[in-house]
Amino acid sequence: MAAPKKGRSASAQSKPGRSLALILIAIVALTGGMFASGHTTPRLGIDLAGGTSITLKAKADQGSAVNKANMDTAVEIMNRRVNGLGVSEAEVQTQGTDNIIVNIPRGTNSKEAQQQVGTTAKLYFRPVLASEPSGAAASPSPSGSPSAGSSPKPGSSSSPSASSSQKASSSSSTSPTSSATTQGRAVTDALKAGSSPSPSATPTGGPSPKPTPSASGGTDTAKLQAAYTALDCSNQDDRAKAGNNAKPGDPAIACGKVGKGYYKYLLGPAGVDGTEVKKAQAIFDTQGASGWQVQMTFNSTGAKKFADITGELAKNQAPQNEFGIVLDGEVVSSPYVSQAITGGQAEISGSFTQQEAQSLANMLSYGALPLSFQEQSVTTVTAALGGQQLHAGLLAGAIGLALVVLYLVVYYRGLSLVAMASLVVSAILTYVIMSLLGPAIHFALNLPAVCGAIVAIGITADSFIVYFERIRDEIREGRSLRPAVERAWPRARRTVLVSDFVSFLAAAVLFIVTVGKVQGFAFTLGLTTVLDVVVVFLFTKPLMTLLARRKFFGNGHKWSGLDPKSLGGKPPLRRTRRPAGPAAGPVDPKEA
């Protein structure tokens, strides 16, 4: 008769310490990562921390399809607008295929936020009258020309192009040497130069701009001069306010990021409207040395305007041969012009990476949002109400956990220690992972997510109960604890996997088909279901294998929860020797 095979179950039974060590290492590693990241608490949602949540639904009524590319572009533009409010930790993200959720923490004017997101922005091409580095480390040039080493590169002569000027913020740590008077004179001169009638100041087919104020003209020039002198683009508040309420036909000031620093700009009236850009795309120049570049195509009106303004700009010296591409009051690029660009097509080239070129092309194509949005809901929660909701959610969770523990202690006695230890491990893993997912994928713990965590307590306890009842069934059949633990595991494992799979499938379907806060419930339910499988396999089962070797459980103490007498167990089964010879009858499989 062949000897029984010693398979995976025997190995798992003899070395349960490996599984316990593995899950312990995972807990230590995740906890260390949590403290290293500096995010030691889960990120709270608007309904718990307080703030404003705006839900927007996309509509394809601007000739653009509702697809991932357009939604991502809209998120990028909205995110820039929300950040312009000076709010930290604002969150703009897609949910589903056609919804965008804007979550703004407390301390923000909700009406202003509603006006900033979801509205159609304007993209303008404005001639640059003056520009200089801005910030504590900048050394501005009083003449308004680029600093040394940042002169524009010559443009390509093979085809009309607008080459991107490669400005670099000065690394000098000394304070600016130009006085306010000198700087103000430079601004006045730039305004005078930009006040002469030219295509850049009078866009074809557009509204007639007001004359640019001259040095003798009084108040407007003085105000703009003072604003340009005082502008510090390294300050977030100044960047957010620069260019506010600037009309297309008037000069304006603006900020733009160049490399790792900021430049401030004095801009003339808008020469071309962003809506006149018919198409923009990022391409890689395989034949030349310019690398990634952006190709623009204008409509008929925009082509004439652009030809006129570039013809005038090409006659000027730097920086007045540049035009600023202004989106939401921010200069996203300031290429210079070496010659008039006709034909309705232009190229912007420079030291672009692929991502930078594609980002600029998206801004040119969709300066206004690529889709229109309808406001679905606006929810405002005060910090006090959010704190009350969090307190109520935690209290409900504590009551539910206490009831589960009380039931386990009364019914399972000593086995309740295994269940409680498993619940603690599951709670630690859930907390640490939620804390890490906050900065990683912007997961926020909202009130429905807390409800999902409370429901998960019952799901996790169900897995332990299934295993414990299988062990008790084996003891009722007359087996001792050590073989009962191993024989009960395969049947309990199948039941646990099927049960958790159904719960995870329900959570996944709920996450996919819903939007808004219900997704928080589905995500938390799915996460805790996966962790339940991990804890049962790597902690509960190995721990039971070790405890079965202890006398308290192995001998069936009456407080262990595994007392054969109280369970109504049969007399212990003994392995009997099979009689030899043909007269031997079949052996009861229970004796094997």
PLY file of the C-alpha trace (Angstrom):
ply
format ascii 1.0
element vertex 592
property float x
property float y
property float z
element edge 591
property int vertex1
property int vertex2
end_header
0.00 0.00 0.00
1.41 3.36 -1.05
2.25 5.82 1.67
0.15 8.98 1.75
1.75 11.94 -0.01
2.96 14.82 2.05
1.92 17.83 0.07
1.49 21.52 0.51
-0.68 21.18 3.62
2.04 19.33 5.50
4.58 21.99 4.61
2.24 24.79 5.68
1.51 22.96 8.91
5.17 22.52 9.79
6.28 26.09 8.92
3.52 28.53 9.81
6.11 31.00 11.08
7.03 31.91 7.51
3.57 33.30 6.77
3.46 35.22 10.04
6.92 36.66 9.37
5.85 37.69 5.86
2.81 39.65 7.00
4.81 41.20 9.85
7.44 42.42 7.36
4.69 43.84 5.14
3.17 45.75 8.07
6.55 47.16 9.13
7.43 48.18 5.55
4.09 49.89 4.92
4.17 51.66 8.28
7.72 52.85 7.61
6.63 54.16 4.22
3.73 55.99 5.85
5.99 57.80 8.33
8.61 58.48 5.66
6.01 60.13 3.42
4.86 62.37 6.25
1.19 61.42 5.75
0.40 59.61 8.98
-3.37 60.04 8.81
-5.84 59.28 6.01
-6.81 62.23 3.88
-10.31 63.35 4.81
-12.97 64.14 2.24
-14.95 67.35 2.00
-17.88 65.93 3.98
-15.60 65.21 6.95
-13.00 68.00 6.75
-15.37 70.72 5.51
-15.29 72.63 2.24
-17.02 72.79 -1.13
-17.57 69.94 -3.59
-18.67 70.77 -7.14
-19.80 68.07 -9.57
-19.67 68.97 -13.28
-21.03 66.91 -16.15
-19.39 67.22 -19.58
-21.44 67.99 -22.69
-20.15 67.53 -26.25
-21.70 70.68 -27.70
-18.51 72.47 -28.79
-17.58 70.13 -31.60
-15.39 67.98 -29.32
-16.06 64.43 -28.19
-16.29 63.46 -24.54
-13.19 61.28 -24.34
-10.27 60.74 -21.98
-7.95 63.23 -23.74
-10.47 66.07 -23.58
-11.43 65.27 -20.00
-7.76 65.26 -18.93
-7.22 68.61 -20.67
-10.26 70.06 -18.89
-8.97 68.78 -15.54
-5.60 70.42 -16.17
-7.16 73.80 -16.99
-9.59 73.63 -14.06
-6.79 72.65 -11.70
-4.82 75.72 -12.74
-7.87 77.91 -12.14
-8.56 76.46 -8.69
-4.91 76.82 -7.69
-5.15 80.41 -8.81
-7.53 80.96 -5.91
-4.56 80.43 -3.59
-6.10 77.31 -2.05
-3.86 74.46 -0.95
-4.89 70.81 -1.26
-7.59 71.52 -3.83
-8.54 68.46 -5.84
-9.81 68.22 -9.41
-10.34 64.73 -10.82
-12.50 62.79 -13.24
-15.11 60.33 -12.06
-16.61 57.98 -14.57
-16.38 58.96 -18.23
-18.10 62.36 -18.25
-17.95 63.82 -14.71
-15.41 66.04 -13.02
-15.39 66.49 -9.26
-13.82 69.65 -7.84
-13.15 69.44 -4.11
-12.02 72.63 -2.44
-11.16 72.59 1.29
-12.68 74.99 3.76
-11.58 78.61 3.76
-12.48 79.27 0.11
-15.26 81.43 -1.24
-17.56 78.87 -2.84
-19.13 81.41 -5.21
-15.72 82.41 -6.53
-14.82 78.74 -6.95
-17.99 78.08 -8.94
-17.14 80.97 -11.24
-13.58 79.76 -11.75
-14.32 76.17 -12.73
-16.47 75.06 -15.61
-16.49 78.44 -17.36
-14.99 79.04 -20.79
-11.55 80.64 -20.51
-9.98 82.94 -23.08
-6.65 82.40 -24.79
-4.91 85.46 -26.27
-1.76 86.22 -28.21
-0.40 89.51 -26.83
2.78 91.33 -27.93
5.44 91.51 -25.21
6.42 95.11 -24.38
8.81 94.27 -21.52
9.84 91.24 -19.50
12.33 90.40 -16.81
13.01 87.76 -14.16
10.90 88.15 -11.06
11.64 87.12 -7.51
14.18 87.56 -4.76
16.99 86.02 -6.80
16.19 87.88 -10.02
18.30 90.69 -11.43
15.93 92.61 -13.66
17.23 94.58 -16.58
16.03 98.19 -16.50
15.62 98.28 -20.24
13.16 95.41 -20.27
15.36 93.22 -22.43
16.35 89.65 -21.58
19.27 89.14 -19.26
22.65 88.01 -20.51
22.73 84.51 -21.79
19.03 84.40 -22.54
18.93 85.96 -25.96
16.60 84.28 -28.39
17.97 81.66 -30.67
17.80 82.45 -34.37
14.70 81.11 -36.05
14.70 78.66 -38.90
14.95 80.22 -42.31
13.58 77.22 -44.18
9.99 77.78 -43.14
8.08 80.48 -41.30
8.35 79.76 -37.61
8.11 81.32 -34.21
11.00 80.02 -32.15
10.46 79.68 -28.45
12.65 82.11 -26.54
14.81 80.33 -24.03
14.81 82.61 -21.01
16.62 81.58 -17.85
16.16 83.11 -14.46
19.32 84.70 -13.14
21.08 82.68 -10.47
22.50 85.76 -8.79
21.42 86.09 -5.19
21.97 89.84 -5.08
19.02 92.17 -4.96
17.99 94.12 -8.06
20.15 97.14 -8.65
17.74 99.13 -10.77
15.75 101.68 -8.91
12.01 102.04 -9.12
12.46 105.23 -11.14
14.63 103.55 -13.74
12.28 100.61 -13.98
9.28 102.88 -14.25
10.96 104.78 -17.11
11.52 101.47 -18.92
7.85 100.58 -18.56
6.77 104.01 -19.79
9.03 103.73 -22.81
7.64 100.29 -23.58
4.09 101.61 -23.35
4.98 104.48 -25.68
6.49 102.03 -28.15
3.37 99.90 -28.01
0.98 102.82 -28.34
1.58 103.50 -32.01
-1.14 102.20 -34.29
-0.17 98.78 -35.53
-1.86 95.47 -36.27
-0.80 94.29 -32.83
-2.78 97.01 -31.17
-5.80 96.88 -33.50
-6.84 93.30 -34.23
-8.59 92.83 -37.53
-12.25 92.12 -37.10
-12.08 92.49 -33.32
-13.14 95.22 -30.98
-11.25 98.46 -31.29
-8.90 98.60 -28.33
-8.44 101.67 -26.28
-5.31 103.68 -27.06
-2.38 102.58 -24.99
-1.71 105.21 -22.36
1.32 107.35 -22.94
3.69 108.83 -20.36
1.80 112.13 -20.43
-1.55 110.43 -20.41
-1.82 110.24 -16.79
-3.37 107.84 -14.47
-3.63 104.55 -16.38
0.05 104.58 -17.25
1.04 105.37 -13.69
-1.13 102.57 -12.32
0.18 100.02 -14.79
3.73 101.19 -14.20
3.35 100.84 -10.43
1.70 97.43 -10.79
4.49 96.13 -13.04
7.17 97.48 -10.70
5.56 95.93 -7.61
4.75 92.58 -9.25
6.60 89.64 -7.67
5.80 86.50 -9.64
7.58 84.27 -7.13
4.70 85.08 -4.75
1.65 82.86 -5.32
-0.84 85.59 -4.36
0.74 88.04 -6.81
0.65 85.44 -9.59
-3.03 84.75 -8.94
-3.94 88.47 -9.08
-1.74 89.41 -12.05
-3.81 90.10 -15.13
-7.16 89.92 -13.31
-9.94 91.80 -15.08
-7.61 92.74 -17.95
-9.58 93.54 -21.11
-8.38 92.19 -24.47
-7.97 95.71 -25.88
-5.92 97.05 -22.96
-2.30 96.47 -21.91
-1.84 94.02 -19.08
0.72 92.51 -16.75
1.15 88.77 -16.29
3.46 86.10 -14.91
4.94 83.07 -16.61
7.13 80.20 -15.49
10.41 79.77 -17.35
12.45 76.78 -16.24
12.43 76.74 -12.45
11.92 80.49 -12.07
9.33 83.10 -12.98
9.26 86.05 -15.38
6.96 89.03 -15.23
5.61 90.50 -18.44
4.21 93.79 -19.64
1.90 92.90 -22.51
0.20 94.93 -25.19
-3.40 94.61 -26.36
-4.44 91.19 -27.65
-3.61 90.72 -31.31
-5.10 87.27 -31.91
-7.85 85.42 -30.06
-7.26 81.81 -29.07
-10.55 80.80 -30.69
-8.93 81.62 -34.04
-6.47 78.74 -33.64
-8.00 76.03 -35.79
-5.63 73.24 -34.81
-2.44 72.71 -32.80
-0.41 69.55 -32.46
2.94 68.45 -31.06
5.27 66.80 -33.57
8.87 65.63 -33.52
11.16 67.13 -36.16
12.94 64.09 -37.57
14.78 66.05 -40.27
16.10 69.00 -38.29
17.66 69.58 -34.89
14.74 71.38 -33.27
13.32 68.22 -31.66
9.78 68.51 -30.35
7.80 71.48 -31.70
4.22 72.72 -31.83
2.50 73.36 -35.16
-0.42 75.78 -35.26
-3.03 76.30 -37.96
-5.21 79.44 -37.89
-8.56 80.06 -39.49
-8.79 82.72 -42.22
-9.37 85.61 -39.80
-6.67 84.48 -37.41
-4.18 83.91 -40.26
-4.42 87.56 -41.36
-4.17 88.87 -37.81
-1.19 86.65 -37.07
0.60 87.68 -40.26
0.11 91.36 -39.39
1.25 91.10 -35.79
4.30 88.92 -36.55
5.32 91.30 -39.34
5.40 94.17 -36.83
7.08 92.14 -34.08
9.87 90.96 -36.40
11.03 94.59 -36.77
11.61 95.00 -33.04
14.46 94.08 -30.73
14.12 91.59 -27.88
11.93 91.29 -25.94
9.54 93.34 -28.07
9.84 90.82 -30.90
8.03 88.23 -28.73
4.36 87.48 -28.32
2.95 86.05 -25.11
0.49 83.18 -25.25
-1.78 84.06 -22.32
-4.22 81.56 -20.81
-6.27 82.53 -17.76
-3.96 85.50 -17.19
-0.79 83.35 -17.21
1.88 83.45 -19.91
2.28 79.80 -20.88
4.86 80.55 -23.60
6.59 83.60 -25.08
8.15 82.69 -28.45
10.03 85.32 -30.44
9.45 86.12 -34.10
12.23 86.43 -36.68
10.05 87.13 -39.71
6.44 87.67 -40.71
4.48 84.42 -40.66
1.96 84.10 -43.46
-0.15 81.27 -44.80
-2.05 80.58 -41.60
0.51 78.10 -40.25
3.27 78.54 -37.69
5.69 76.45 -35.68
6.87 77.03 -32.13
10.20 75.32 -31.60
12.69 75.26 -28.76
14.05 72.92 -26.11
10.71 71.20 -25.58
10.25 67.81 -24.02
7.45 65.67 -25.44
5.25 66.41 -22.45
5.84 70.17 -22.67
5.09 70.23 -26.40
1.89 68.23 -25.98
0.80 70.40 -23.05
1.31 73.60 -25.05
-0.52 72.09 -28.04
-3.47 71.21 -25.80
-3.56 74.73 -24.41
-3.52 76.21 -27.90
-6.17 73.81 -29.13
-8.34 74.02 -26.03
-7.52 77.35 -24.42
-11.17 77.49 -23.78
-12.28 74.26 -22.17
-12.58 71.57 -24.85
-16.01 70.67 -23.48
-18.78 72.60 -21.89
-19.89 71.55 -18.42
-23.20 71.56 -16.65
-23.21 71.99 -12.90
-24.79 68.91 -11.36
-24.46 69.66 -7.66
-22.66 71.94 -5.22
-22.23 70.69 -1.66
-20.88 72.95 1.05
-19.99 71.43 4.41
-18.77 73.46 7.36
-15.80 72.27 9.38
-18.00 71.86 12.46
-20.50 69.67 10.61
-17.68 67.63 9.09
-16.18 67.04 12.55
-19.57 65.92 13.86
-20.01 63.49 10.98
-16.53 62.07 11.52
-17.21 61.66 15.23
-20.53 59.94 14.51
-18.92 57.61 11.95
-16.12 56.61 14.30
-18.60 56.09 17.14
-20.72 53.83 14.92
-17.64 51.85 13.94
-16.57 51.47 17.57
-20.04 50.25 18.59
-20.13 47.75 15.72
-16.66 46.47 16.57
-17.55 46.15 20.26
-20.67 44.10 19.44
-18.69 41.77 17.16
-16.00 41.27 19.82
-18.65 40.63 22.51
-20.31 37.98 20.34
-16.96 36.29 19.61
-16.00 36.21 23.31
-19.35 34.75 24.40
-19.61 32.16 21.66
-16.00 31.23 20.86
-14.24 32.02 24.16
-10.52 31.33 23.64
-10.86 31.36 19.85
-12.02 34.97 20.12
-8.37 35.92 20.80
-7.46 34.68 17.32
-10.35 36.62 15.78
-9.52 39.83 17.65
-5.82 39.59 16.72
-6.82 39.11 13.08
-9.16 42.13 13.24
-6.34 44.25 14.70
-3.99 43.23 11.88
-6.67 43.96 9.29
-7.36 47.38 10.88
-3.64 48.30 10.87
-3.25 47.35 7.22
-6.40 49.27 6.26
-5.31 52.41 8.12
-1.77 52.43 6.75
-2.85 51.76 3.16
-5.51 54.50 3.31
-2.89 56.94 4.61
-0.56 56.05 1.74
-3.29 56.21 -0.92
-4.07 59.83 0.00
-0.94 61.36 -1.58
-0.55 58.51 -4.10
-3.93 58.53 -5.86
-5.71 61.38 -3.99
-7.94 58.97 -2.09
-10.05 60.82 0.45
-11.83 59.14 3.34
-15.41 60.42 3.20
-18.46 59.40 5.21
-19.57 56.61 2.80
-16.02 55.23 2.93
-16.28 55.07 6.72
-19.54 53.14 6.28
-17.71 50.73 3.95
-15.06 50.16 6.61
-17.76 49.42 9.20
-19.44 46.90 6.88
-16.02 45.30 6.34
-15.83 44.42 10.05
-18.71 41.98 9.57
-17.24 40.57 6.33
-13.89 39.94 8.02
-15.53 38.34 11.05
-17.53 36.04 8.72
-14.30 34.57 7.36
-13.06 33.71 10.84
-16.41 32.18 11.79
-16.42 29.96 8.69
-12.97 28.60 9.57
-13.77 28.14 13.27
-16.98 26.24 12.51
-15.14 23.93 10.11
-12.63 23.14 12.88
-15.45 22.46 15.32
-17.11 20.12 12.84
-13.90 18.11 12.63
-13.69 17.93 16.42
-17.30 16.71 16.58
-16.25 13.89 14.26
-13.77 12.78 16.90
-10.51 14.26 15.63
-7.97 16.02 17.80
-7.24 19.71 17.24
-4.03 19.50 15.18
-5.45 17.35 12.36
-8.79 19.16 12.68
-7.10 22.52 11.93
-5.49 21.16 8.75
-8.50 19.17 7.51
-10.88 22.09 8.08
-8.72 24.56 6.15
-9.30 23.37 2.52
-13.09 23.47 2.87
-13.07 26.76 4.79
-10.65 28.27 2.26
-13.01 27.61 -0.64
-15.95 29.11 1.21
-13.97 32.22 2.22
-12.69 32.79 -1.32
-16.15 32.44 -2.88
-17.71 34.76 -0.29
-14.99 37.41 -0.64
-15.10 37.17 -4.43
-18.82 37.94 -4.43
-18.28 40.92 -2.10
-15.39 42.22 -4.22
-17.40 41.81 -7.42
-20.27 43.79 -5.93
-17.86 46.52 -4.82
-16.23 46.66 -8.27
-19.56 46.96 -10.09
-20.70 49.64 -7.64
-17.45 51.57 -8.14
-17.77 51.46 -11.95
-21.43 52.37 -12.36
-21.64 55.09 -9.69
-20.12 58.55 -9.31
-19.52 60.85 -6.41
-19.30 59.79 -2.83
-20.80 56.33 -3.37
-17.52 55.38 -5.01
-15.82 55.94 -1.65
-18.02 53.24 -0.12
-17.31 50.84 -3.00
-13.56 51.47 -2.94
-13.26 50.91 0.81
-15.41 47.77 0.65
-13.26 46.34 -2.16
-10.01 47.21 -0.38
-11.04 45.64 2.93
-12.30 42.53 1.12
-8.89 41.99 -0.48
-7.20 42.55 2.88
-9.53 40.00 4.46
-8.17 37.30 2.13
-4.59 38.36 2.92
-5.16 38.28 6.69
-6.99 34.93 6.70
-4.33 33.22 4.58
-1.19 34.76 6.08
-2.22 35.36 9.69
-5.34 33.56 10.92
-4.54 30.11 9.51
-0.82 30.06 10.56
-1.77 31.38 14.01
-4.30 28.57 14.48
-1.64 26.04 13.45
0.69 27.34 16.17
-2.02 27.50 18.85
-3.08 23.92 18.11
0.29 22.85 19.51
-0.41 24.51 22.85
-2.00 22.46 25.64
-4.73 25.02 26.35
-6.20 24.59 22.88
-4.80 21.18 21.95
-6.25 19.43 24.99
-9.64 21.09 24.48
-9.82 23.25 27.61
-13.40 24.23 28.39
-12.52 27.94 27.95
-10.73 27.35 24.67
-13.94 27.13 22.66
-12.81 23.73 21.37
-13.93 21.43 24.21
-15.05 18.12 22.60
-17.58 17.46 25.37
-19.37 20.78 25.03
-19.30 20.36 21.24
-20.80 16.86 21.45
-17.77 15.18 19.89
-17.53 11.46 19.20
-14.86 9.27 20.84
-11.42 9.91 19.32
-10.80 8.09 16.06
-7.96 5.59 16.08
-6.01 4.41 13.08
-6.65 0.61 12.90
-4.41 -1.89 11.21
-5.97 -3.35 8.08
-6.46 -7.15 8.30
-4.30 -9.18 5.94
-5.69 -11.58 3.40
-8.56 -11.59 0.94
-11.13 -11.66 3.70
-10.22 -8.14 4.69
-13.13 -5.82 4.29
-13.15 -2.18 3.20
-11.64 0.35 5.54
-13.71 3.22 6.79
-12.29 6.32 5.07
-12.57 8.19 8.36
-9.83 5.99 9.74
-7.36 7.02 7.07
0 1
1 2
2 3
3 4
4 5
5 6
6 7
7 8
8 9
9 10
10 11
11 12
12 13
13 14
14 15
15 16
16 17
17 18
18 19
19 20
20 21
21 22
22 23
23 24
24 25
25 26
26 27
27 28
28 29
29 30
30 31
31 32
32 33
33 34
34 35
35 36
36 37
37 38
38 39
39 40
40 41
41 42
42 43
43 44
44 45
45 46
46 47
47 48
48 49
49 50
50 51
51 52
52 53
53 54
54 55
55 56
56 57
57 58
58 59
59 60
60 61
61 62
62 63
63 64
64 65
65 66
66 67
67 68
68 69
69 70
70 71
71 72
72 73
73 74
74 75
75 76
76 77
77 78
78 79
79 80
80 81
81 82
82 83
83 84
84 85
85 86
86 87
87 88
88 89
89 90
90 91
91 92
92 93
93 94
94 95
95 96
96 97
97 98
98 99
99 100
100 101
101 102
102 103
103 104
104 105
105 106
106 107
107 108
108 109
109 110
110 111
111 112
112 113
113 114
114 115
115 116
116 117
117 118
118 119
119 120
120 121
121 122
122 123
123 124
124 125
125 126
126 127
127 128
128 129
129 130
130 131
131 132
132 133
133 134
134 135
135 136
136 137
137 138
138 139
139 140
140 141
141 142
142 143
143 144
144 145
145 146
146 147
147 148
148 149
149 150
150 151
151 152
152 153
153 154
154 155
155 156
156 157
157 158
158 159
159 160
160 161
161 162
162 163
163 164
164 165
165 166
166 167
167 168
168 169
169 170
170 171
171 172
172 173
173 174
174 175
175 176
176 177
177 178
178 179
179 180
180 181
181 182
182 183
183 184
184 185
185 186
186 187
187 188
188 189
189 190
190 191
191 192
192 193
193 194
194 195
195 196
196 197
197 198
198 199
199 200
200 201
201 202
202 203
203 204
204 205
205 206
206 207
207 208
208 209
209 210
210 211
211 212
212 213
213 214
214 215
215 216
216 217
217 218
218 219
219 220
220 221
221 222
222 223
223 224
224 225
225 226
226 227
227 228
228 229
229 230
230 231
231 232
232 233
233 234
234 235
235 236
236 237
237 238
238 239
239 240
240 241
241 242
242 243
243 244
244 245
245 246
246 247
247 248
248 249
249 250
250 251
251 252
252 253
253 254
254 255
255 256
256 257
257 258
258 259
259 260
260 261
261 262
262 263
263 264
264 265
265 266
266 267
267 268
268 269
269 270
270 271
271 272
272 273
273 274
274 275
275 276
276 277
277 278
278 279
279 280
280 281
281 282
282 283
283 284
284 285
285 286
286 287
287 288
288 289
289 290
290 291
291 292
292 293
293 294
294 295
295 296
296 297
297 298
298 299
299 300
300 301
301 302
302 303
303 304
304 305
305 306
306 307
307 308
308 309
309 310
310 311
311 312
312 313
313 314
314 315
315 316
316 317
317 318
318 319
319 320
320 321
321 322
322 323
323 324
324 325
325 326
326 327
327 328
328 329
329 330
330 331
331 332
332 333
333 334
334 335
335 336
336 337
337 338
338 339
339 340
340 341
341 342
342 343
343 344
344 345
345 346
346 347
347 348
348 349
349 350
350 351
351 352
352 353
353 354
354 355
355 356
356 357
357 358
358 359
359 360
360 361
361 362
362 363
363 364
364 365
365 366
366 367
367 368
368 369
369 370
370 371
371 372
372 373
373 374
374 375
375 376
376 377
377 378
378 379
379 380
380 381
381 382
382 383
383 384
384 385
385 386
386 387
387 388
388 389
389 390
390 391
391 392
392 393
393 394
394 395
395 396
396 397
397 398
398 399
399 400
400 401
401 402
402 403
403 404
404 405
405 406
406 407
407 408
408 409
409 410
410 411
411 412
412 413
413 414
414 415
415 416
416 417
417 418
418 419
419 420
420 421
421 422
422 423
423 424
424 425
425 426
426 427
427 428
428 429
429 430
430 431
431 432
432 433
433 434
434 435
435 436
436 437
437 438
438 439
439 440
440 441
441 442
442 443
443 444
444 445
445 446
446 447
447 448
448 449
449 450
450 451
451 452
452 453
453 454
454 455
455 456
456 457
457 458
458 459
459 460
460 461
461 462
462 463
463 464
464 465
465 466
466 467
467 468
468 469
469 470
470 471
471 472
472 473
473 474
474 475
475 476
476 477
477 478
478 479
479 480
480 481
481 482
482 483
483 484
484 485
485 486
486 487
487 488
488 489
489 490
490 491
491 492
492 493
493 494
494 495
495 496
496 497
497 498
498 499
499 500
500 501
501 502
502 503
503 504
504 505
505 506
506 507
507 508
508 509
509 510
510 511
511 512
512 513
513 514
514 515
515 516
516 517
517 518
518 519
519 520
520 521
521 522
522 523
523 524
524 525
525 526
526 527
527 528
528 529
529 530
530 531
531 532
532 533
533 534
534 535
535 536
536 537
537 538
538 539
539 540
540 541
541 542
542 543
543 544
544 545
545 546
546 547
547 548
548 549
549 550
550 551
551 552
552 553
553 554
554 555
555 556
556 557
557 558
558 559
559 560
560 561
561 562
562 563
563 564
564 565
565 566
566 567
567 568
568 569
569 570
570 571
571 572
572 573
573 574
574 575
575 576
576 577
577 578
578 579
579 580
580 581
581 582
582 583
583 584
584 585
585 586
586 587
587 588
588 589
589 590
590 591
